């Protein structure tokens, strides 16, 4: 569980750092930059959701594995 939260914190922090650098060094207009940032934020959100779903599935499998021996005995 701790690794997941570390990953999540790293992903969010990386997204914020990337967005900050994009704003500071972008040669684009304000509107184009906002669109790019919006797209990146949506991509980051999708990646975090995917990682959370994978982690949840893994934890559910572990829970079922822990439950199984107790039910049969």
NORQUI-V261760 format. One record per pair of residues at least 12 apart in sequence whose C-alpha atoms are under 8 Angstrom apart, sorted by the first residue. I is the first residue (numbers start at 0). GAP is how many residues later the second one is. D is the distance in Angstrom with one decimal. If there is no record, write none. Layout:
i = {I I}
gap = {GAP GAP}
d = {D D}
//
This chain:
i = {3 3 7 10 10 11 14 14 18 21}
gap = {48 51 40 33 37 32 26 29 18 15}
d = {7.8 7.3 6.8 7.6 7.5 7.9 7.4 7.0 6.5 7.9}
//
